[in-house]
Amino acid sequence: MLYRKNVGSKEGWGRLLLGALIVAGSLMQLGTTPLGLAMAASGVFTALTGLFGYCPACAMVGRKLPRDGRR
């Protein structure tokens, strides 16, 4: 593994769900306008951080999971 996970499993599921809601909401409300696509891209990024269990922004501030991997 090239990175150390910094997002717990419960938070990961929450990020995945929230990311999907952001994508759906932005595309339904704003359509394929530049703003709608930018918001959908942020939703995809949020979902991917939950899927992979790694958040680059959390890593920049030094967030780490406990050794047992639960949070």
PDB file with SEQRES, HELIX, SHEET and CRYST1 records, atoms N, CA, C and O in Angstrom:
SEQRES   1 A   71  MET LEU TYR ARG LYS ASN VAL GLY SER LYS GLU GLY TRP          
SEQRES   2 A   71  GLY ARG LEU LEU LEU GLY ALA LEU ILE VAL ALA GLY SER          
SEQRES   3 A   71  LEU MET GLN LEU GLY THR THR PRO LEU GLY LEU ALA MET          
SEQRES   4 A   71  ALA ALA SER GLY VAL PHE THR ALA LEU THR GLY LEU PHE          
SEQRES   5 A   71  GLY TYR CYS PRO ALA CYS ALA MET VAL GLY ARG LYS LEU          
SEQRES   6 A   71  PRO ARG ASP GLY ARG ARG                                      
HELIX    1 AA1 SER A    9  LEU A   30  1                                  22    
HELIX    2 AA2 PRO A   34  PHE A   52  1                                  19    
HELIX    3 AA3 PRO A   56  MET A   60  1                                   5    
CRYST1    1.000    1.000    1.000  90.00  90.00  90.00 P 1           1          
ATOM      1  N   MET A   1       0.840  -1.170   0.000  1.00  0.00           N  
ATOM      2  CA  MET A   1       0.000   0.000   0.000  1.00  0.00           C  
ATOM      3  C   MET A   1       0.891   1.241   0.000  1.00  0.00           C  
ATOM      4  O   MET A   1       1.857   1.319   0.759  1.00  0.00           O  
ATOM      5  N   LEU A   2       0.570   2.188  -0.835  1.00  0.00           N  
ATOM      6  CA  LEU A   2       1.381   3.391  -0.975  1.00  0.00           C  
ATOM      7  C   LEU A   2       0.979   4.498  -0.013  1.00  0.00           C  
ATOM      8  O   LEU A   2       1.685   5.499   0.105  1.00  0.00           O  
ATOM      9  N   TYR A   3      -0.119   4.337   0.662  1.00  0.00           N  
ATOM     10  CA  TYR A   3      -0.592   5.376   1.562  1.00  0.00           C  
ATOM     11  C   TYR A   3      -1.175   4.713   2.810  1.00  0.00           C  
ATOM     12  O   TYR A   3      -1.535   3.536   2.793  1.00  0.00           O  
ATOM     13  N   ARG A   4      -1.259   5.479   3.876  1.00  0.00           N  
ATOM     14  CA  ARG A   4      -1.873   4.994   5.102  1.00  0.00           C  
ATOM     15  C   ARG A   4      -3.271   5.572   5.195  1.00  0.00           C  
ATOM     16  O   ARG A   4      -3.448   6.786   5.103  1.00  0.00           O  
ATOM     17  N   LYS A   5      -4.262   4.719   5.375  1.00  0.00           N  
ATOM     18  CA  LYS A   5      -5.646   5.184   5.436  1.00  0.00           C  
ATOM     19  C   LYS A   5      -5.828   6.163   6.587  1.00  0.00           C  
ATOM     20  O   LYS A   5      -5.301   5.968   7.682  1.00  0.00           O  
ATOM     21  N   ASN A   6      -6.586   7.218   6.315  1.00  0.00           N  
ATOM     22  CA  ASN A   6      -6.861   8.204   7.351  1.00  0.00           C  
ATOM     23  C   ASN A   6      -8.351   8.497   7.476  1.00  0.00           C  
ATOM     24  O   ASN A   6      -8.741   9.476   8.112  1.00  0.00           O  
ATOM     25  N   VAL A   7      -9.188   7.650   6.868  1.00  0.00           N  
ATOM     26  CA  VAL A   7     -10.633   7.773   6.959  1.00  0.00           C  
ATOM     27  C   VAL A   7     -11.161   6.428   7.447  1.00  0.00           C  
ATOM     28  O   VAL A   7     -10.909   5.396   6.825  1.00  0.00           O  
ATOM     29  N   GLY A   8     -11.894   6.439   8.559  1.00  0.00           N  
ATOM     30  CA  GLY A   8     -12.441   5.213   9.125  1.00  0.00           C  
ATOM     31  C   GLY A   8     -13.551   4.626   8.272  1.00  0.00           C  
ATOM     32  O   GLY A   8     -14.019   5.263   7.328  1.00  0.00           O  
ATOM     33  N   SER A   9     -13.971   3.421   8.598  1.00  0.00           N  
ATOM     34  CA  SER A   9     -14.966   2.729   7.775  1.00  0.00           C  
ATOM     35  C   SER A   9     -16.345   3.402   7.841  1.00  0.00           C  
ATOM     36  O   SER A   9     -17.009   3.550   6.815  1.00  0.00           O  
ATOM     37  N   LYS A  10     -16.773   3.807   9.033  1.00  0.00           N  
ATOM     38  CA  LYS A  10     -18.071   4.482   9.129  1.00  0.00           C  
ATOM     39  C   LYS A  10     -18.051   5.821   8.403  1.00  0.00           C  
ATOM     40  O   LYS A  10     -18.997   6.166   7.695  1.00  0.00           O  
ATOM     41  N   GLU A  11     -16.988   6.560   8.580  1.00  0.00           N  
ATOM     42  CA  GLU A  11     -16.862   7.845   7.888  1.00  0.00           C  
ATOM     43  C   GLU A  11     -16.757   7.625   6.381  1.00  0.00           C  
ATOM     44  O   GLU A  11     -17.268   8.422   5.595  1.00  0.00           O  
ATOM     45  N   GLY A  12     -16.098   6.552   5.987  1.00  0.00           N  
ATOM     46  CA  GLY A  12     -15.980   6.237   4.562  1.00  0.00           C  
ATOM     47  C   GLY A  12     -17.334   6.005   3.914  1.00  0.00           C  
ATOM     48  O   GLY A  12     -17.603   6.497   2.818  1.00  0.00           O  
ATOM     49  N   TRP A  13     -18.192   5.243   4.606  1.00  0.00           N  
ATOM     50  CA  TRP A  13     -19.543   5.026   4.078  1.00  0.00           C  
ATOM     51  C   TRP A  13     -20.311   6.339   4.002  1.00  0.00           C  
ATOM     52  O   TRP A  13     -21.048   6.580   3.046  1.00  0.00           O  
ATOM     53  N   GLY A  14     -20.138   7.182   5.010  1.00  0.00           N  
ATOM     54  CA  GLY A  14     -20.811   8.487   4.998  1.00  0.00           C  
ATOM     55  C   GLY A  14     -20.337   9.359   3.852  1.00  0.00           C  
ATOM     56  O   GLY A  14     -21.142  10.025   3.200  1.00  0.00           O  
ATOM     57  N   ARG A  15     -19.029   9.361   3.602  1.00  0.00           N  
ATOM     58  CA  ARG A  15     -18.491  10.148   2.491  1.00  0.00           C  
ATOM     59  C   ARG A  15     -18.984   9.615   1.148  1.00  0.00           C  
ATOM     60  O   ARG A  15     -19.274  10.387   0.234  1.00  0.00           O  
ATOM     61  N   LEU A  16     -19.075   8.301   1.037  1.00  0.00           N  
ATOM     62  CA  LEU A  16     -19.562   7.694  -0.201  1.00  0.00           C  
ATOM     63  C   LEU A  16     -21.011   8.100  -0.463  1.00  0.00           C  
ATOM     64  O   LEU A  16     -21.360   8.480  -1.581  1.00  0.00           O  
ATOM     65  N   LEU A  17     -21.849   8.021   0.563  1.00  0.00           N  
ATOM     66  CA  LEU A  17     -23.250   8.411   0.429  1.00  0.00           C  
ATOM     67  C   LEU A  17     -23.384   9.901   0.148  1.00  0.00           C  
ATOM     68  O   LEU A  17     -24.138  10.301  -0.739  1.00  0.00           O  
ATOM     69  N   LEU A  18     -22.660  10.722   0.896  1.00  0.00           N  
ATOM     70  CA  LEU A  18     -22.731  12.171   0.703  1.00  0.00           C  
ATOM     71  C   LEU A  18     -22.244  12.568  -0.694  1.00  0.00           C  
ATOM     72  O   LEU A  18     -22.835  13.437  -1.337  1.00  0.00           O  
ATOM     73  N   GLY A  19     -21.174  11.935  -1.157  1.00  0.00           N  
ATOM     74  CA  GLY A  19     -20.679  12.227  -2.498  1.00  0.00           C  
ATOM     75  C   GLY A  19     -21.708  11.917  -3.567  1.00  0.00           C  
ATOM     76  O   GLY A  19     -21.884  12.686  -4.512  1.00  0.00           O  
ATOM     77  N   ALA A  20     -22.390  10.782  -3.416  1.00  0.00           N  
ATOM     78  CA  ALA A  20     -23.433  10.421  -4.387  1.00  0.00           C  
ATOM     79  C   ALA A  20     -24.583  11.427  -4.347  1.00  0.00           C  
ATOM     80  O   ALA A  20     -25.138  11.783  -5.387  1.00  0.00           O  
ATOM     81  N   LEU A  21     -24.936  11.881  -3.153  1.00  0.00           N  
ATOM     82  CA  LEU A  21     -26.000  12.877  -3.043  1.00  0.00           C  
ATOM     83  C   LEU A  21     -25.592  14.220  -3.646  1.00  0.00           C  
ATOM     84  O   LEU A  21     -26.413  14.904  -4.257  1.00  0.00           O  
ATOM     85  N   ILE A  22     -24.335  14.595  -3.478  1.00  0.00           N  
ATOM     86  CA  ILE A  22     -23.851  15.845  -4.068  1.00  0.00           C  
ATOM     87  C   ILE A  22     -23.905  15.772  -5.597  1.00  0.00           C  
ATOM     88  O   ILE A  22     -24.342  16.716  -6.255  1.00  0.00           O  
ATOM     89  N   VAL A  23     -23.456  14.644  -6.152  1.00  0.00           N  
ATOM     90  CA  VAL A  23     -23.488  14.489  -7.611  1.00  0.00           C  
ATOM     91  C   VAL A  23     -24.918  14.539  -8.115  1.00  0.00           C  
ATOM     92  O   VAL A  23     -25.217  15.274  -9.056  1.00  0.00           O  
ATOM     93  N   ALA A  24     -25.802  13.770  -7.504  1.00  0.00           N  
ATOM     94  CA  ALA A  24     -27.197  13.730  -7.959  1.00  0.00           C  
ATOM     95  C   ALA A  24     -27.872  15.093  -7.809  1.00  0.00           C  
ATOM     96  O   ALA A  24     -28.563  15.551  -8.719  1.00  0.00           O  
ATOM     97  N   GLY A  25     -27.672  15.732  -6.667  1.00  0.00           N  
ATOM     98  CA  GLY A  25     -28.308  17.030  -6.439  1.00  0.00           C  
ATOM     99  C   GLY A  25     -27.809  18.114  -7.374  1.00  0.00           C  
ATOM    100  O   GLY A  25     -28.594  18.912  -7.886  1.00  0.00           O  
ATOM    101  N   SER A  26     -26.500  18.143  -7.596  1.00  0.00           N  
ATOM    102  CA  SER A  26     -25.964  19.197  -8.459  1.00  0.00           C  
ATOM    103  C   SER A  26     -26.396  19.009  -9.907  1.00  0.00           C  
ATOM    104  O   SER A  26     -26.702  19.984 -10.594  1.00  0.00           O  
ATOM    105  N   LEU A  27     -26.425  17.771 -10.374  1.00  0.00           N  
ATOM    106  CA  LEU A  27     -26.824  17.556 -11.765  1.00  0.00           C  
ATOM    107  C   LEU A  27     -28.327  17.738 -11.958  1.00  0.00           C  
ATOM    108  O   LEU A  27     -28.773  18.169 -13.021  1.00  0.00           O  
ATOM    109  N   MET A  28     -29.110  17.407 -10.925  1.00  0.00           N  
ATOM    110  CA  MET A  28     -30.557  17.602 -11.053  1.00  0.00           C  
ATOM    111  C   MET A  28     -30.921  19.082 -10.974  1.00  0.00           C  
ATOM    112  O   MET A  28     -31.806  19.535 -11.701  1.00  0.00           O  
ATOM    113  N   GLN A  29     -30.262  19.837 -10.113  1.00  0.00           N  
ATOM    114  CA  GLN A  29     -30.626  21.238  -9.920  1.00  0.00           C  
ATOM    115  C   GLN A  29     -29.958  22.175 -10.924  1.00  0.00           C  
ATOM    116  O   GLN A  29     -30.579  23.119 -11.414  1.00  0.00           O  
ATOM    117  N   LEU A  30     -28.682  21.906 -11.226  1.00  0.00           N  
ATOM    118  CA  LEU A  30     -27.933  22.823 -12.087  1.00  0.00           C  
ATOM    119  C   LEU A  30     -27.687  22.277 -13.486  1.00  0.00           C  
ATOM    120  O   LEU A  30     -27.278  23.021 -14.377  1.00  0.00           O  
ATOM    121  N   GLY A  31     -27.927  21.003 -13.687  1.00  0.00           N  
ATOM    122  CA  GLY A  31     -27.727  20.398 -14.995  1.00  0.00           C  
ATOM    123  C   GLY A  31     -26.255  20.331 -15.367  1.00  0.00           C  
ATOM    124  O   GLY A  31     -25.384  20.225 -14.503  1.00  0.00           O  
ATOM    125  N   THR A  32     -25.996  20.394 -16.656  1.00  0.00           N  
ATOM    126  CA  THR A  32     -24.618  20.283 -17.137  1.00  0.00           C  
ATOM    127  C   THR A  32     -23.980  21.644 -17.375  1.00  0.00           C  
ATOM    128  O   THR A  32     -23.154  21.804 -18.274  1.00  0.00           O  
ATOM    129  N   THR A  33     -24.364  22.612 -16.569  1.00  0.00           N  
ATOM    130  CA  THR A  33     -23.710  23.917 -16.633  1.00  0.00           C  
ATOM    131  C   THR A  33     -22.310  23.779 -16.024  1.00  0.00           C  
ATOM    132  O   THR A  33     -22.039  22.804 -15.324  1.00  0.00           O  
ATOM    133  N   PRO A  34     -21.435  24.724 -16.276  1.00  0.00           N  
ATOM    134  CA  PRO A  34     -20.098  24.628 -15.672  1.00  0.00           C  
ATOM    135  C   PRO A  34     -20.133  24.515 -14.144  1.00  0.00           C  
ATOM    136  O   PRO A  34     -19.352  23.759 -13.567  1.00  0.00           O  
ATOM    137  N   LEU A  35     -21.021  25.250 -13.492  1.00  0.00           N  
ATOM    138  CA  LEU A  35     -21.128  25.164 -12.042  1.00  0.00           C  
ATOM    139  C   LEU A  35     -21.648  23.794 -11.610  1.00  0.00           C  
ATOM    140  O   LEU A  35     -21.160  23.225 -10.634  1.00  0.00           O  
ATOM    141  N   GLY A  36     -22.623  23.271 -12.323  1.00  0.00           N  
ATOM    142  CA  GLY A  36     -23.161  21.953 -12.003  1.00  0.00           C  
ATOM    143  C   GLY A  36     -22.117  20.862 -12.162  1.00  0.00           C  
ATOM    144  O   GLY A  36     -22.047  19.946 -11.343  1.00  0.00           O  
ATOM    145  N   LEU A  37     -21.310  20.951 -13.201  1.00  0.00           N  
ATOM    146  CA  LEU A  37     -20.260  19.957 -13.420  1.00  0.00           C  
ATOM    147  C   LEU A  37     -19.149  20.077 -12.381  1.00  0.00           C  
ATOM    148  O   LEU A  37     -18.582  19.070 -11.955  1.00  0.00           O  
ATOM    149  N   ALA A  38     -18.836  21.316 -11.972  1.00  0.00           N  
ATOM    150  CA  ALA A  38     -17.819  21.497 -10.939  1.00  0.00           C  
ATOM    151  C   ALA A  38     -18.292  20.930  -9.607  1.00  0.00           C  
ATOM    152  O   ALA A  38     -17.515  20.301  -8.888  1.00  0.00           O  
ATOM    153  N   MET A  39     -19.557  21.147  -9.274  1.00  0.00           N  
ATOM    154  CA  MET A  39     -20.086  20.588  -8.036  1.00  0.00           C  
ATOM    155  C   MET A  39     -20.164  19.072  -8.110  1.00  0.00           C  
ATOM    156  O   MET A  39     -19.906  18.393  -7.116  1.00  0.00           O  
ATOM    157  N   ALA A  40     -20.517  18.527  -9.275  1.00  0.00           N  
ATOM    158  CA  ALA A  40     -20.554  17.074  -9.433  1.00  0.00           C  
ATOM    159  C   ALA A  40     -19.154  16.487  -9.282  1.00  0.00           C  
ATOM    160  O   ALA A  40     -18.992  15.413  -8.703  1.00  0.00           O  
ATOM    161  N   ALA A  41     -18.149  17.178  -9.794  1.00  0.00           N  
ATOM    162  CA  ALA A  41     -16.765  16.703  -9.650  1.00  0.00           C  
ATOM    163  C   ALA A  41     -16.354  16.698  -8.186  1.00  0.00           C  
ATOM    164  O   ALA A  41     -15.637  15.796  -7.752  1.00  0.00           O  
ATOM    165  N   SER A  42     -16.794  17.688  -7.415  1.00  0.00           N  
ATOM    166  CA  SER A  42     -16.469  17.683  -5.986  1.00  0.00           C  
ATOM    167  C   SER A  42     -17.176  16.532  -5.279  1.00  0.00           C  
ATOM    168  O   SER A  42     -16.634  15.964  -4.331  1.00  0.00           O  
ATOM    169  N   GLY A  43     -18.369  16.184  -5.725  1.00  0.00           N  
ATOM    170  CA  GLY A  43     -19.069  15.027  -5.167  1.00  0.00           C  
ATOM    171  C   GLY A  43     -18.363  13.723  -5.488  1.00  0.00           C  
ATOM    172  O   GLY A  43     -18.299  12.824  -4.650  1.00  0.00           O  
ATOM    173  N   VAL A  44     -17.833  13.618  -6.701  1.00  0.00           N  
ATOM    174  CA  VAL A  44     -17.077  12.417  -7.086  1.00  0.00           C  
ATOM    175  C   VAL A  44     -15.824  12.310  -6.231  1.00  0.00           C  
ATOM    176  O   VAL A  44     -15.481  11.221  -5.769  1.00  0.00           O  
ATOM    177  N   PHE A  45     -15.138  13.424  -6.014  1.00  0.00           N  
ATOM    178  CA  PHE A  45     -13.930  13.413  -5.186  1.00  0.00           C  
ATOM    179  C   PHE A  45     -14.266  13.000  -3.757  1.00  0.00           C  
ATOM    180  O   PHE A  45     -13.529  12.222  -3.151  1.00  0.00           O  
ATOM    181  N   THR A  46     -15.362  13.508  -3.215  1.00  0.00           N  
ATOM    182  CA  THR A  46     -15.784  13.136  -1.869  1.00  0.00           C  
ATOM    183  C   THR A  46     -16.079  11.647  -1.778  1.00  0.00           C  
ATOM    184  O   THR A  46     -15.681  10.989  -0.817  1.00  0.00           O  
ATOM    185  N   ALA A  47     -16.779  11.114  -2.782  1.00  0.00           N  
ATOM    186  CA  ALA A  47     -17.088   9.685  -2.787  1.00  0.00           C  
ATOM    187  C   ALA A  47     -15.822   8.842  -2.901  1.00  0.00           C  
ATOM    188  O   ALA A  47     -15.719   7.792  -2.268  1.00  0.00           O  
ATOM    189  N   LEU A  48     -14.865   9.290  -3.696  1.00  0.00           N  
ATOM    190  CA  LEU A  48     -13.622   8.527  -3.849  1.00  0.00           C  
ATOM    191  C   LEU A  48     -12.800   8.506  -2.570  1.00  0.00           C  
ATOM    192  O   LEU A  48     -12.141   7.508  -2.278  1.00  0.00           O  
ATOM    193  N   THR A  49     -12.828   9.590  -1.802  1.00  0.00           N  
ATOM    194  CA  THR A  49     -12.097   9.574  -0.533  1.00  0.00           C  
ATOM    195  C   THR A  49     -12.707   8.551   0.418  1.00  0.00           C  
ATOM    196  O   THR A  49     -11.987   7.918   1.190  1.00  0.00           O  
ATOM    197  N   GLY A  50     -14.007   8.385   0.372  1.00  0.00           N  
ATOM    198  CA  GLY A  50     -14.655   7.369   1.188  1.00  0.00           C  
ATOM    199  C   GLY A  50     -14.390   5.971   0.681  1.00  0.00           C  
ATOM    200  O   GLY A  50     -14.219   5.041   1.469  1.00  0.00           O  
ATOM    201  N   LEU A  51     -14.354   5.817  -0.626  1.00  0.00           N  
ATOM    202  CA  LEU A  51     -14.130   4.498  -1.220  1.00  0.00           C  
ATOM    203  C   LEU A  51     -12.718   3.988  -0.954  1.00  0.00           C  
ATOM    204  O   LEU A  51     -12.533   2.814  -0.635  1.00  0.00           O  
ATOM    205  N   PHE A  52     -11.728   4.856  -1.083  1.00  0.00           N  
ATOM    206  CA  PHE A  52     -10.339   4.445  -0.891  1.00  0.00           C  
ATOM    207  C   PHE A  52      -9.875   4.563   0.558  1.00  0.00           C  
ATOM    208  O   PHE A  52      -8.869   3.961   0.933  1.00  0.00           O  
ATOM    209  N   GLY A  53     -10.592   5.327   1.373  1.00  0.00           N  
ATOM    210  CA  GLY A  53     -10.206   5.472   2.770  1.00  0.00           C  
ATOM    211  C   GLY A  53      -9.046   6.418   2.989  1.00  0.00           C  
ATOM    212  O   GLY A  53      -8.391   6.367   4.030  1.00  0.00           O  
ATOM    213  N   TYR A  54      -8.787   7.268   2.035  1.00  0.00           N  
ATOM    214  CA  TYR A  54      -7.677   8.209   2.132  1.00  0.00           C  
ATOM    215  C   TYR A  54      -8.144   9.579   1.662  1.00  0.00           C  
ATOM    216  O   TYR A  54      -8.713   9.716   0.579  1.00  0.00           O  
ATOM    217  N   CYS A  55      -7.895  10.592   2.488  1.00  0.00           N  
ATOM    218  CA  CYS A  55      -8.257  11.963   2.149  1.00  0.00           C  
ATOM    219  C   CYS A  55      -6.981  12.814   2.136  1.00  0.00           C  
ATOM    220  O   CYS A  55      -6.351  12.971   3.182  1.00  0.00           O  
ATOM    221  N   PRO A  56      -6.587  13.361   0.995  1.00  0.00           N  
ATOM    222  CA  PRO A  56      -5.370  14.171   0.936  1.00  0.00           C  
ATOM    223  C   PRO A  56      -5.417  15.398   1.849  1.00  0.00           C  
ATOM    224  O   PRO A  56      -4.396  15.773   2.426  1.00  0.00           O  
ATOM    225  N   ALA A  57      -6.571  16.020   1.985  1.00  0.00           N  
ATOM    226  CA  ALA A  57      -6.676  17.193   2.854  1.00  0.00           C  
ATOM    227  C   ALA A  57      -6.465  16.800   4.317  1.00  0.00           C  
ATOM    228  O   ALA A  57      -5.836  17.535   5.078  1.00  0.00           O  
ATOM    229  N   CYS A  58      -6.991  15.645   4.703  1.00  0.00           N  
ATOM    230  CA  CYS A  58      -6.779  15.162   6.081  1.00  0.00           C  
ATOM    231  C   CYS A  58      -5.316  14.821   6.303  1.00  0.00           C  
ATOM    232  O   CYS A  58      -4.789  15.030   7.396  1.00  0.00           O  
ATOM    233  N   ALA A  59      -4.661  14.302   5.286  1.00  0.00           N  
ATOM    234  CA  ALA A  59      -3.244  13.955   5.409  1.00  0.00           C  
ATOM    235  C   ALA A  59      -2.388  15.208   5.571  1.00  0.00           C  
ATOM    236  O   ALA A  59      -1.383  15.182   6.281  1.00  0.00           O  
ATOM    237  N   MET A  60      -2.776  16.300   4.922  1.00  0.00           N  
ATOM    238  CA  MET A  60      -1.996  17.534   5.028  1.00  0.00           C  
ATOM    239  C   MET A  60      -1.997  18.099   6.441  1.00  0.00           C  
ATOM    240  O   MET A  60      -1.026  18.729   6.860  1.00  0.00           O  
ATOM    241  N   VAL A  61      -3.082  17.876   7.177  1.00  0.00           N  
ATOM    242  CA  VAL A  61      -3.143  18.387   8.543  1.00  0.00           C  
ATOM    243  C   VAL A  61      -2.683  17.343   9.558  1.00  0.00           C  
ATOM    244  O   VAL A  61      -2.727  17.590  10.763  1.00  0.00           O  
ATOM    245  N   GLY A  62      -2.245  16.182   9.082  1.00  0.00           N  
ATOM    246  CA  GLY A  62      -1.656  15.178   9.952  1.00  0.00           C  
ATOM    247  C   GLY A  62      -2.627  14.209  10.594  1.00  0.00           C  
ATOM    248  O   GLY A  62      -2.293  13.597  11.608  1.00  0.00           O  
ATOM    249  N   ARG A  63      -3.806  14.049  10.043  1.00  0.00           N  
ATOM    250  CA  ARG A  63      -4.789  13.128  10.607  1.00  0.00           C  
ATOM    251  C   ARG A  63      -4.383  11.688  10.317  1.00  0.00           C  
ATOM    252  O   ARG A  63      -4.013  11.355   9.192  1.00  0.00           O  
ATOM    253  N   LYS A  64      -4.455  10.837  11.338  1.00  0.00           N  
ATOM    254  CA  LYS A  64      -4.134   9.421  11.189  1.00  0.00           C  
ATOM    255  C   LYS A  64      -5.156   8.601  11.954  1.00  0.00           C  
ATOM    256  O   LYS A  64      -5.720   9.067  12.943  1.00  0.00           O  
ATOM    257  N   LEU A  65      -5.395   7.382  11.498  1.00  0.00           N  
ATOM    258  CA  LEU A  65      -6.254   6.457  12.210  1.00  0.00           C  
ATOM    259  C   LEU A  65      -5.462   5.756  13.299  1.00  0.00           C  
ATOM    260  O   LEU A  65      -4.242   5.635  13.192  1.00  0.00           O  
ATOM    261  N   PRO A  66      -6.130   5.297  14.337  1.00  0.00           N  
ATOM    262  CA  PRO A  66      -5.435   4.475  15.326  1.00  0.00           C  
ATOM    263  C   PRO A  66      -4.890   3.203  14.662  1.00  0.00           C  
ATOM    264  O   PRO A  66      -5.331   2.839  13.571  1.00  0.00           O  
ATOM    265  N   ARG A  67      -3.954   2.542  15.301  1.00  0.00           N  
ATOM    266  CA  ARG A  67      -3.304   1.359  14.716  1.00  0.00           C  
ATOM    267  C   ARG A  67      -4.280   0.247  14.363  1.00  0.00           C  
ATOM    268  O   ARG A  67      -4.038  -0.493  13.409  1.00  0.00           O  
ATOM    269  N   ASP A  68      -5.394   0.104  15.114  1.00  0.00           N  
ATOM    270  CA  ASP A  68      -6.325  -0.975  14.822  1.00  0.00           C  
ATOM    271  C   ASP A  68      -7.218  -0.657  13.623  1.00  0.00           C  
ATOM    272  O   ASP A  68      -7.966  -1.529  13.179  1.00  0.00           O  
ATOM    273  N   GLY A  69      -7.162   0.573  13.082  1.00  0.00           N  
ATOM    274  CA  GLY A  69      -7.882   0.937  11.870  1.00  0.00           C  
ATOM    275  C   GLY A  69      -9.323   1.305  12.063  1.00  0.00           C  
ATOM    276  O   GLY A  69     -10.017   1.577  11.083  1.00  0.00           O  
ATOM    277  N   ARG A  70      -9.813   1.327  13.302  1.00  0.00           N  
ATOM    278  CA  ARG A  70     -11.219   1.675  13.544  1.00  0.00           C  
ATOM    279  C   ARG A  70     -11.313   3.104  14.051  1.00  0.00           C  
ATOM    280  O   ARG A  70     -10.404   3.625  14.698  1.00  0.00           O  
ATOM    281  N   ARG A  71     -12.434   3.712  13.737  1.00  0.00           N  
ATOM    282  CA  ARG A  71     -12.699   5.048  14.246  1.00  0.00           C  
ATOM    283  C   ARG A  71     -14.185   5.243  14.373  1.00  0.00           C  
ATOM    284  O   ARG A  71     -14.634   6.312  14.788  1.00  0.00           O  
TER     285      ARG A  71                                                      
END                                                                             
